[in-house]
Amino acid sequence: MILDVDTDRFIEVNPVASELFGYCEDELKQIKSQSLVHGGMDHRRMELRRESVRQVLSHGHNVWETTLQRANGEAFRAEIREIRLPDTERRLIRASVLDITDRKQKEAAMLQSQKLESLGVMAGGIAHDFNNLLLAIMGQSQIVQKRLDSEHKALKNVKKIEQAALRASELTRQMMAYAGRGQSTEREPVNVNQVISENAELLQVTVPDNVRLTLDLMQTPPSILAERGQIQQVIMNMMINASEAIGTNDGSLHIKTYTYDMCDSDLENWKPITPDLSAGRYMCMEFQDNGCGMSEETQLRIFDPFFTTKNSGHGLGLAAVLGILRSHKGSIQVQSIAGEGTRFDIIFPIEENVQRKAEQAATIDPNVLDGRVILVVDDEEAVLETVTESLQSYNIHVYSATSGVDGLALYDDHQSEIDLTLLDVSMPGISGVETMQRIHREHPDAKVILSSGYNRLDADKLADVEDNVAFLQKPYRAEQLVALICNTLPPR
């Protein structure tokens, strides 16, 4: 396209320009170049355009990007390469316009994926360290409660400390979920419809009266292998997000379930969020509302942790949903138009022939615990002290160490006494997994419990963890630990 700078009109255009903008060649010559800019020319855009013209006239060429629009109002991102043409009477610029919308979207998606990955690592690390602190807070609170008389004035305050720590542990679980590290609960076959139906009453309470909730659940849906509590968390977060988007106006939220066979050609639409997604059969949940909708800029940031468009809130809801989906090898897509509403599509892979595993109830038997000897190894002294005191309150003798090296030395000295070893997974030097492996080389039947602020899956990644090794995620209550010890130790 050849532009006359002084009149801001094109004196020559080629058929490609006509096709790109949706005008015939004569129409393009009758309109000013400014009218092709999406959103019109405000003061800032005018100044940028003047600067671009100055660059071309001064240096002979310039390359810049902007958002243009076609005759039907459709916007597209454009790269414009301009060259000054020699003319004694007029100031002419030859402009080559390239539609780079797809390229910019792919670049944005790649940057988004990289950002989410790095933020996920950071969130997981923070949550891991925070879980160690919470274990100490919860454990010490329980110890104090045992030592206080039931009528002691401080008892209710200590209980409040424990309750606050429990609420904080919920937040760390959301951070773990964002990091794709979820909870350590064993996964089981889950019927998504059943989870939605069982919580229908709770869902109705969650959704304000001005929001009409409708369910369209498929008949006899296949099960997915998942952590039931996390599926409920996904559903609740999506509903709360939709109801807040609707606000105080009358609106509707529609939840639909169905199955979807994804082929290789479909993967490109999902991979910007979950690059390792594979073709196969998926269980789908659709959440569609007619709320305020989102701009394109907002859609690019909705999965960022701590990003929120609300006046209040921590901005972890959708970040946690994404983390849960990633940990379950699922994914999420969003379609939204500002002022018209939003639709989220969530998919979980369907496991064929999934059978429900029988869960063994955890019980505490004082006779099993009395007089036992346990080696506890953890590099966090506050955790080590808390766990030691908690176990001693059950008449258990405890050897403790703050490193894998010291733990192995204690085990060698007292192996004939030690009934079980409790190991922290993440320790500097020799990790808990490596410590366990060294113990099992000489004593393959030795009982071990691994514990971590991460989950079992992360422990498994560090090394090949034996199936008969128990696992307990931090933070945990003393009762959870001793119940697991009872189930792990053989009867006397």
C-alpha positions as CSV (number, residue, x, y, z in Angstrom):
1,M,0.0,0.0,0.0
2,I,1.4,3.4,-0.9
3,L,0.4,6.2,1.4
4,D,0.4,10.0,0.8
5,V,1.5,11.3,4.2
6,D,0.1,14.7,3.8
7,T,-3.5,13.6,2.9
8,D,-3.3,10.3,4.9
9,R,-4.8,8.5,1.9
10,F,-3.6,5.6,-0.1
11,I,-2.8,6.3,-3.7
12,E,-2.1,2.6,-4.6
13,V,-3.1,-0.7,-3.0
14,N,-2.7,-4.3,-4.2
15,P,-5.4,-7.1,-4.2
16,V,-3.9,-8.6,-1.1
17,A,-4.5,-5.4,0.9
18,S,-8.1,-5.5,-0.4
19,E,-8.5,-9.0,0.8
20,L,-6.9,-8.4,4.1
21,F,-9.0,-5.4,5.1
22,G,-12.3,-6.5,3.4
23,Y,-12.6,-3.3,1.2
24,C,-12.3,-3.2,-2.6
25,E,-9.3,-1.3,-3.9
26,D,-11.3,1.9,-4.8
27,E,-12.8,1.9,-1.2
28,L,-9.4,1.7,0.3
29,K,-8.2,4.7,-1.7
30,Q,-11.2,6.8,-0.5
31,I,-10.6,6.3,3.3
32,K,-7.8,7.6,5.5
33,S,-5.3,5.3,7.0
34,Q,-6.3,6.4,10.5
35,S,-9.7,4.8,10.0
36,L,-8.0,1.4,9.8
37,V,-6.7,1.6,13.4
38,H,-8.8,-0.4,15.8
39,G,-10.4,1.7,18.4
40,G,-9.8,5.0,16.6
41,M,-6.9,7.4,17.0
42,D,-6.7,8.9,20.5
43,H,-3.9,11.3,21.6
44,R,-1.4,8.5,22.4
45,R,-2.0,6.7,19.1
46,M,-1.7,10.0,17.2
47,E,1.7,10.7,18.8
48,L,2.9,7.2,18.1
49,R,1.9,7.5,14.4
50,R,3.6,10.9,14.1
51,E,6.8,9.4,15.5
52,S,6.6,6.5,13.1
53,V,6.2,8.9,10.1
54,R,9.2,10.9,11.4
55,Q,11.3,7.7,11.6
56,V,10.5,6.8,8.0
57,L,11.1,10.2,6.6
58,S,14.3,10.7,8.6
59,H,15.9,7.2,8.3
60,G,14.1,5.8,5.2
61,H,12.4,2.9,6.9
62,N,10.6,1.7,10.1
63,V,8.9,-1.4,11.5
64,W,6.2,-1.2,14.1
65,E,3.1,-3.1,15.4
66,T,-0.5,-2.0,16.1
67,T,-4.0,-3.4,16.1
68,L,-5.9,-2.7,12.9
69,Q,-9.5,-3.6,11.9
70,R,-11.2,-4.9,8.9
71,A,-14.3,-3.5,7.2
72,N,-16.6,-5.7,9.4
73,G,-14.9,-4.3,12.5
74,E,-12.9,-7.4,13.3
75,A,-9.6,-6.6,14.9
76,F,-6.2,-8.1,14.1
77,R,-2.7,-7.6,15.2
78,A,-0.5,-6.2,12.4
79,E,3.2,-5.8,11.7
80,I,3.8,-2.8,9.5
81,R,7.0,-2.3,7.5
82,E,7.4,1.2,6.0
83,I,9.8,2.5,3.4
84,R,10.1,6.1,2.2
85,L,9.7,6.5,-1.6
86,P,11.6,9.1,-3.6
87,D,9.2,11.8,-4.9
88,T,9.9,15.5,-5.6
89,E,6.4,16.7,-5.0
90,R,4.8,14.4,-2.4
91,R,5.9,12.6,0.8
92,L,5.1,8.9,0.0
93,I,5.5,5.8,2.2
94,R,5.2,2.2,1.0
95,A,3.7,0.1,3.7
96,S,3.7,-3.7,3.8
97,V,1.1,-5.0,6.3
98,L,1.4,-8.5,7.8
99,D,-1.4,-10.1,9.9
100,I,0.5,-11.5,12.9
101,T,-2.5,-12.4,15.1
102,D,-1.7,-16.1,15.2
103,R,2.0,-15.5,15.9
104,K,1.2,-13.1,18.8
105,Q,-1.3,-15.5,20.3
106,K,1.2,-18.3,20.2
107,E,3.9,-16.1,21.7
108,A,1.5,-15.0,24.5
109,A,0.5,-18.6,25.2
110,M,4.1,-19.7,25.4
111,L,5.0,-16.9,27.7
112,Q,2.0,-17.6,29.8
113,S,2.9,-21.3,30.1
114,Q,6.5,-20.4,31.1
115,K,5.3,-17.9,33.6
116,L,2.8,-20.4,35.1
117,E,5.6,-23.0,35.3
118,S,8.0,-20.8,37.2
119,L,5.4,-19.4,39.5
120,G,4.2,-23.0,40.2
121,V,7.7,-23.9,41.3
122,M,7.9,-20.9,43.6
123,A,4.4,-21.5,45.0
124,G,5.2,-25.2,45.7
125,G,8.4,-24.3,47.5
126,I,6.7,-21.7,49.7
127,A,3.9,-24.1,50.5
128,H,6.4,-26.9,51.4
129,D,8.3,-24.7,53.9
130,F,5.0,-23.3,55.3
131,N,3.7,-26.8,55.9
132,N,6.7,-27.5,58.1
133,L,5.9,-24.4,60.2
134,L,2.2,-25.4,60.4
135,L,3.1,-28.9,61.6
136,A,5.1,-27.4,64.5
137,I,2.2,-24.9,65.3
138,M,-0.5,-27.6,65.2
139,G,1.6,-30.1,67.1
140,Q,2.6,-27.8,69.9
141,S,-1.0,-26.6,70.2
142,Q,-2.1,-30.2,70.7
143,I,0.7,-30.8,73.3
144,V,-0.4,-27.7,75.3
145,Q,-4.0,-28.8,75.2
146,K,-3.1,-32.1,76.7
147,R,-1.2,-30.5,79.5
148,L,-3.9,-27.9,80.4
149,D,-6.7,-28.7,82.7
150,S,-10.1,-28.8,80.9
151,E,-11.2,-25.7,82.8
152,H,-8.0,-23.7,82.1
153,K,-8.8,-20.2,80.8
154,A,-6.1,-20.5,78.1
155,L,-7.5,-23.7,76.6
156,K,-9.9,-22.0,74.3
157,N,-7.2,-19.7,73.0
158,V,-4.9,-22.6,72.2
159,K,-7.7,-24.3,70.4
160,K,-8.1,-21.2,68.3
161,I,-4.4,-21.3,67.4
162,E,-4.8,-24.8,66.2
163,Q,-7.9,-23.9,64.2
164,A,-6.1,-21.0,62.6
165,A,-3.3,-23.3,61.6
166,L,-5.8,-25.8,60.1
167,R,-7.3,-23.0,58.0
168,A,-3.8,-21.9,56.9
169,S,-3.1,-25.5,55.8
170,E,-6.1,-25.2,53.5
171,L,-4.4,-22.2,51.8
172,T,-1.2,-24.2,51.4
173,R,-3.1,-27.0,49.8
174,Q,-4.4,-24.4,47.3
175,M,-0.8,-23.3,46.6
176,M,0.2,-26.9,46.2
177,A,-2.7,-27.5,43.8
178,Y,-1.5,-24.5,41.8
179,A,2.0,-25.9,41.7
180,G,0.5,-29.2,40.4
181,R,1.3,-31.0,43.5
182,G,-2.1,-31.5,45.1
183,Q,-2.8,-33.5,48.2
184,S,-1.3,-36.9,49.2
185,T,-4.7,-38.6,49.4
186,E,-4.9,-41.9,47.4
187,R,-6.8,-41.4,44.2
188,E,-9.9,-43.4,43.6
189,P,-12.6,-43.8,41.0
190,V,-14.8,-40.7,41.1
191,N,-18.2,-40.1,39.5
192,V,-18.2,-36.4,38.7
193,N,-22.0,-36.4,38.4
194,Q,-22.2,-37.9,41.9
195,V,-20.0,-35.2,43.4
196,I,-22.1,-32.5,41.8
197,S,-25.4,-34.1,42.9
198,E,-24.2,-34.8,46.4
199,N,-23.2,-31.2,46.9
200,A,-26.3,-29.8,45.1
201,E,-27.7,-28.4,48.3
202,L,-24.3,-26.8,49.3
203,L,-24.0,-25.5,45.7
204,Q,-27.4,-23.8,46.0
205,V,-26.3,-22.1,49.2
206,T,-23.0,-21.0,47.6
207,V,-24.8,-19.4,44.6
208,P,-26.7,-16.1,45.5
209,D,-30.5,-16.0,45.1
210,N,-30.2,-13.8,42.0
211,V,-28.3,-16.6,40.2
212,R,-30.3,-19.4,38.6
213,L,-28.4,-22.7,38.7
214,T,-29.2,-25.4,36.2
215,L,-27.6,-28.8,35.9
216,D,-27.4,-30.9,32.7
217,L,-25.7,-34.1,33.8
218,M,-25.1,-37.0,31.4
219,Q,-26.6,-40.4,32.1
220,T,-24.2,-43.1,33.5
221,P,-20.9,-41.1,33.2
222,P,-17.6,-43.0,33.3
223,S,-15.4,-42.6,36.4
224,I,-12.2,-40.7,36.5
225,L,-9.2,-41.6,38.8
226,A,-9.0,-38.6,41.1
227,E,-8.8,-37.1,44.5
228,R,-12.4,-36.6,45.4
229,G,-11.8,-33.6,47.6
230,Q,-10.0,-31.8,44.9
231,I,-12.8,-32.5,42.3
232,Q,-15.1,-30.8,44.8
233,Q,-12.7,-27.9,45.2
234,V,-12.6,-27.4,41.4
235,I,-16.5,-27.4,41.2
236,M,-16.8,-25.0,44.1
237,N,-14.2,-22.6,42.8
238,M,-15.8,-22.5,39.4
239,M,-19.2,-21.8,40.8
240,I,-18.0,-19.1,43.1
241,N,-16.1,-17.5,40.2
242,A,-19.2,-17.5,38.1
243,S,-21.5,-16.1,40.8
244,E,-19.1,-13.3,41.4
245,A,-19.0,-12.5,37.7
246,I,-22.8,-12.2,37.7
247,G,-22.7,-10.0,40.7
248,T,-26.0,-8.5,41.9
249,N,-27.8,-8.7,38.6
250,D,-30.2,-11.6,37.8
251,G,-28.2,-14.2,35.9
252,S,-27.7,-17.9,35.3
253,L,-25.1,-20.5,35.7
254,H,-25.3,-23.7,33.7
255,I,-23.3,-26.8,34.5
256,K,-23.1,-29.6,32.0
257,T,-21.2,-32.9,31.9
258,Y,-20.3,-35.0,28.8
259,T,-17.6,-37.1,27.4
260,Y,-15.2,-36.1,24.6
261,D,-12.9,-38.1,22.4
262,M,-9.9,-35.8,21.7
263,C,-7.9,-36.5,18.6
264,D,-4.4,-35.2,17.8
265,S,-5.6,-32.3,15.8
266,D,-7.6,-31.0,18.8
267,L,-4.6,-30.9,21.1
268,E,-3.2,-27.6,19.8
269,N,-6.2,-25.7,21.4
270,W,-5.4,-27.1,24.8
271,K,-1.6,-27.4,24.8
272,P,-0.8,-23.7,25.6
273,I,-2.2,-24.4,29.1
274,T,-1.2,-28.1,29.5
275,P,1.6,-28.9,27.0
276,D,1.8,-32.6,27.9
277,L,-1.8,-33.3,27.2
278,S,-2.4,-36.4,25.1
279,A,-5.2,-37.6,22.8
280,G,-7.8,-39.9,24.3
281,R,-11.2,-40.0,26.0
282,Y,-12.0,-37.3,28.5
283,M,-14.8,-36.5,31.0
284,C,-15.8,-32.9,30.6
285,M,-17.5,-30.3,32.8
286,E,-18.8,-27.1,31.3
287,F,-19.5,-24.0,33.4
288,Q,-21.3,-21.2,31.5
289,D,-22.6,-18.0,33.0
290,N,-24.0,-14.7,31.6
291,G,-22.0,-12.5,33.9
292,C,-19.7,-9.6,33.2
293,G,-17.3,-11.5,31.0
294,M,-13.6,-10.7,30.6
295,S,-11.4,-8.7,28.3
296,E,-8.6,-10.5,26.3
297,E,-6.0,-8.9,28.7
298,T,-7.8,-10.3,31.8
299,Q,-8.1,-13.8,30.2
300,L,-4.3,-13.9,29.8
301,R,-3.9,-13.4,33.5
302,I,-6.7,-15.3,35.2
303,F,-4.5,-18.3,36.1
304,D,-1.8,-16.2,37.7
305,P,-1.6,-16.7,41.4
306,F,-2.8,-13.7,43.4
307,F,-4.3,-12.0,40.4
308,T,-7.9,-10.9,41.0
309,T,-10.3,-8.4,39.5
310,K,-12.2,-8.2,42.8
311,N,-11.8,-5.7,45.6
312,S,-11.3,-8.6,48.0
313,G,-9.9,-12.1,47.6
314,H,-6.6,-13.8,47.4
315,G,-6.7,-14.7,43.7
316,L,-5.8,-18.3,44.2
317,G,-9.1,-19.9,43.0
318,L,-8.4,-20.4,39.3
319,A,-4.7,-20.9,40.0
320,A,-5.6,-23.8,42.3
321,V,-8.0,-25.2,39.7
322,L,-5.3,-25.2,37.1
323,G,-2.9,-26.9,39.4
324,I,-5.4,-29.6,40.3
325,L,-6.1,-30.2,36.6
326,R,-2.4,-30.5,35.7
327,S,-1.8,-32.9,38.5
328,H,-4.7,-35.1,37.1
329,K,-3.4,-34.7,33.5
330,G,-6.5,-32.6,32.6
331,S,-6.9,-29.2,31.2
332,I,-9.1,-26.1,31.0
333,Q,-10.2,-23.6,28.3
334,V,-12.0,-20.3,28.6
335,Q,-14.2,-18.4,26.2
336,S,-15.4,-15.0,27.3
337,I,-16.7,-11.7,25.9
338,A,-16.7,-8.6,28.0
339,G,-20.3,-7.8,29.0
340,E,-21.7,-11.1,27.6
341,G,-20.5,-13.9,29.9
342,T,-17.9,-16.7,30.2
343,R,-17.7,-20.4,29.5
344,F,-15.1,-22.7,31.1
345,D,-14.5,-26.2,29.7
346,I,-12.7,-28.6,32.1
347,I,-11.5,-32.0,31.1
348,F,-10.2,-35.0,33.0
349,P,-8.8,-38.2,31.4
350,I,-11.0,-41.3,31.7
351,E,-9.3,-44.3,33.1
352,E,-10.7,-47.5,31.6
353,N,-11.7,-50.3,34.0
354,V,-11.0,-48.3,37.1
355,Q,-11.9,-50.3,40.2
356,R,-12.5,-48.7,43.6
357,K,-9.8,-49.6,46.1
358,A,-10.9,-50.7,49.6
359,E,-9.8,-48.2,52.1
360,Q,-8.3,-49.5,55.4
361,A,-9.6,-47.5,58.3
362,A,-6.8,-45.9,60.4
363,T,-7.2,-46.7,64.1
364,I,-5.1,-46.0,67.2
365,D,-4.3,-48.9,69.5
366,P,-2.3,-47.9,72.6
367,N,-1.2,-51.5,73.1
368,V,0.5,-51.4,69.7
369,L,2.3,-48.2,70.5
370,D,3.3,-48.7,74.1
371,G,7.0,-49.2,74.5
372,R,7.8,-48.9,70.8
373,V,11.0,-47.3,69.6
374,I,10.9,-44.9,66.6
375,L,13.7,-43.0,64.8
376,V,12.7,-39.6,63.6
377,V,14.8,-37.8,61.1
378,D,13.9,-34.2,60.0
379,D,16.2,-31.2,59.2
380,E,13.6,-28.8,60.7
381,E,14.3,-28.6,64.4
382,A,10.9,-27.3,65.2
383,V,9.2,-30.2,63.4
384,L,11.6,-32.7,65.1
385,E,10.9,-31.3,68.6
386,T,7.2,-31.3,68.0
387,V,7.0,-34.9,66.6
388,T,9.2,-36.2,69.4
389,E,7.1,-34.7,72.1
390,S,3.9,-35.9,70.4
391,L,5.2,-39.5,70.2
392,Q,6.5,-39.5,73.7
393,S,3.0,-38.7,75.0
394,Y,2.0,-42.1,73.7
395,N,4.8,-43.8,75.7
396,I,6.9,-44.2,72.6
397,H,10.7,-43.9,72.9
398,V,12.2,-41.6,70.3
399,Y,15.7,-41.3,68.8
400,S,16.0,-38.1,66.7
401,A,18.4,-36.7,64.1
402,T,18.5,-33.6,62.0
403,S,20.2,-35.2,58.9
404,G,20.3,-38.4,57.0
405,V,23.9,-39.0,58.0
406,D,23.1,-38.7,61.7
407,G,20.0,-40.8,61.2
408,L,21.9,-43.6,59.6
409,A,24.4,-43.6,62.4
410,L,21.7,-43.8,65.0
411,Y,20.0,-46.6,63.1
412,D,23.3,-48.6,62.9
413,D,23.7,-48.2,66.7
414,H,20.1,-49.1,67.7
415,Q,18.8,-51.2,64.8
416,S,17.8,-54.0,67.1
417,E,15.6,-51.7,69.1
418,I,14.1,-49.5,66.4
419,D,10.6,-50.6,65.3
420,L,10.0,-47.9,62.7
421,T,11.8,-44.9,61.1
422,L,10.0,-41.6,60.2
423,L,11.9,-39.7,57.5
424,D,11.5,-36.3,56.0
425,V,11.8,-36.6,52.2
426,S,13.5,-33.2,51.5
427,M,16.7,-32.9,53.5
428,P,20.0,-31.3,52.5
429,G,22.8,-33.8,51.9
430,I,21.3,-37.3,52.0
431,S,17.6,-37.1,51.3
432,G,14.9,-39.0,53.2
433,V,14.4,-41.3,50.2
434,E,18.2,-42.1,50.0
435,T,18.3,-42.7,53.7
436,M,15.4,-45.2,53.4
437,Q,17.2,-46.9,50.5
438,R,20.4,-47.3,52.5
439,I,18.5,-48.7,55.4
440,H,16.7,-51.2,53.2
441,R,19.9,-52.4,51.6
442,E,20.9,-54.0,54.9
443,H,17.4,-54.4,56.4
444,P,14.8,-54.8,53.6
445,D,12.0,-55.5,56.1
446,A,12.6,-52.3,58.1
447,K,9.4,-50.3,58.5
448,V,9.6,-46.7,57.1
449,I,7.2,-43.7,56.9
450,L,8.1,-40.9,54.6
451,S,6.8,-37.4,55.3
452,S,7.0,-34.3,53.2
453,G,5.4,-30.9,52.6
454,Y,5.0,-32.1,49.1
455,N,2.9,-35.2,48.2
456,R,3.6,-38.9,47.6
457,L,4.0,-38.3,43.9
458,D,6.8,-35.9,44.4
459,A,8.5,-38.3,46.7
460,D,8.2,-41.0,44.1
461,K,9.9,-38.8,41.5
462,L,13.0,-38.5,43.7
463,A,13.7,-42.3,43.6
464,D,11.9,-45.6,43.2
465,V,9.9,-45.7,46.5
466,E,8.9,-49.2,47.6
467,D,5.1,-49.8,47.6
468,N,5.2,-51.0,51.2
469,V,6.6,-47.7,52.5
470,A,3.9,-45.5,54.1
471,F,3.6,-41.8,53.4
472,L,2.2,-38.9,55.4
473,Q,1.9,-35.3,54.1
474,K,2.7,-32.3,56.2
475,P,1.1,-30.7,58.1
476,Y,-0.6,-33.6,60.0
477,R,-2.1,-34.0,63.4
478,A,-0.5,-36.2,66.0
479,E,-3.5,-38.6,65.8
480,Q,-2.9,-39.1,62.1
481,L,0.8,-40.0,62.6
482,V,0.2,-42.5,65.4
483,A,-2.8,-44.1,63.5
484,L,-0.5,-44.6,60.5
485,I,2.2,-46.0,62.8
486,C,-0.3,-48.5,64.2
487,N,-1.3,-49.6,60.7
488,T,2.3,-49.9,59.6
489,L,3.8,-51.8,62.5
490,P,3.2,-55.6,62.6
491,P,1.2,-57.0,65.6
492,R,3.3,-57.9,68.6
